[in-house]
Amino acid sequence: MLGKHSKEITCGAWSEDNRLALGSKDKNLTISTADGDELERTVLKKEPVEIQFMTKAFNAKQNNNNEQKNGGGGKVSINMDGQI
C-alpha cells in the first residue's frame, strides 16, 4: 500500500479538532482528517523536523478576527532545519 509520503515521516502533530499534520524527508507537508482523507499538501523548501498546530488559546491572544472564531484557521508552525 502506497502512503501519502514517498519517504520517511520525520514529524507530526494533531490539531485540537483532530487533523493530522505530517512532514517527511520528501519535503512534503500533508494535513489529513482523522479518517485519513487528505485536506492539504504543501511542498516545503527544506525537510521538516518539527510541526506544531497553533492552538485556539494562542490565536485568541494574537488575533481578534474571524481566525479566532474558526479555531485558528488551521495554522501550523514548521521547523525546517532551524528555519521556521
C-alpha positions as CSV (number, residue, x, y, z in Angstrom):
1,M,0.0,0.0,0.0
2,L,1.4,3.4,-1.0
3,G,1.0,6.2,1.5
4,K,0.8,9.9,1.2
5,H,4.6,10.4,1.5
6,S,7.3,8.8,-0.7
7,K,10.0,9.0,2.0
8,E,10.3,8.5,5.8
9,I,7.9,10.6,8.1
10,T,10.1,12.9,10.2
11,C,7.5,14.7,12.3
12,G,3.8,15.0,13.0
13,A,1.2,16.7,15.1
14,W,-2.5,16.5,15.9
15,S,-4.7,19.6,16.0
16,E,-7.4,20.4,18.6
17,D,-10.0,19.5,16.0
18,N,-8.4,16.1,15.1
19,R,-6.5,17.0,11.9
20,L,-3.1,15.3,11.5
21,A,-0.1,17.1,10.0
22,L,2.8,15.0,8.8
23,G,6.1,16.1,7.4
24,S,8.6,13.8,5.7
25,K,12.0,13.6,4.0
26,D,10.3,14.1,0.7
27,K,9.8,17.7,1.8
28,N,6.0,17.4,1.8
29,L,3.6,18.6,4.5
30,T,0.2,16.9,4.5
31,I,-2.8,17.7,6.6
32,S,-5.4,15.0,6.8
33,T,-8.6,14.2,8.7
34,A,-8.6,11.6,11.5
35,D,-10.0,9.2,8.9
36,G,-7.0,9.7,6.6
37,D,-8.6,11.9,4.0
38,E,-6.1,14.4,2.7
39,L,-7.1,18.1,3.2
40,E,-3.9,19.8,2.0
41,R,-0.5,19.1,0.6
42,T,2.4,21.6,0.6
43,V,5.9,21.2,-0.9
44,L,8.5,22.7,1.5
45,K,11.9,24.2,0.7
46,K,13.6,22.0,3.3
47,E,13.0,18.8,5.2
48,P,10.7,19.4,8.2
49,V,11.9,18.4,11.6
50,E,9.1,19.6,13.8
51,I,5.4,20.6,13.3
52,Q,3.0,22.2,15.7
53,F,-0.6,23.4,15.2
54,M,-1.5,26.8,16.6
55,T,-3.9,26.4,19.5
56,K,-7.2,28.3,19.9
57,A,-5.8,29.9,23.0
58,F,-2.7,31.2,21.2
59,N,-4.8,32.6,18.4
60,A,-7.2,34.3,20.8
61,K,-4.2,36.2,22.2
62,Q,-2.8,37.1,18.8
63,N,-5.9,37.8,16.8
64,N,-9.3,39.3,17.4
65,N,-10.9,38.4,14.0
66,N,-12.5,35.5,12.1
67,E,-9.5,33.2,12.6
68,Q,-10.2,33.1,16.3
69,K,-13.8,32.1,15.7
70,N,-12.7,29.5,13.2
71,G,-10.3,27.7,15.6
72,G,-7.2,29.4,14.2
73,G,-7.7,28.8,10.6
74,G,-5.5,25.7,10.5
75,K,-2.2,27.4,11.0
76,V,0.8,25.3,11.6
77,S,4.4,26.2,12.6
78,I,7.1,24.1,10.9
79,N,10.7,23.9,11.8
80,M,12.8,23.1,8.7
81,D,16.4,22.6,9.8
82,G,16.3,25.6,12.1
83,Q,14.2,27.8,9.9
84,I,10.6,28.4,10.8
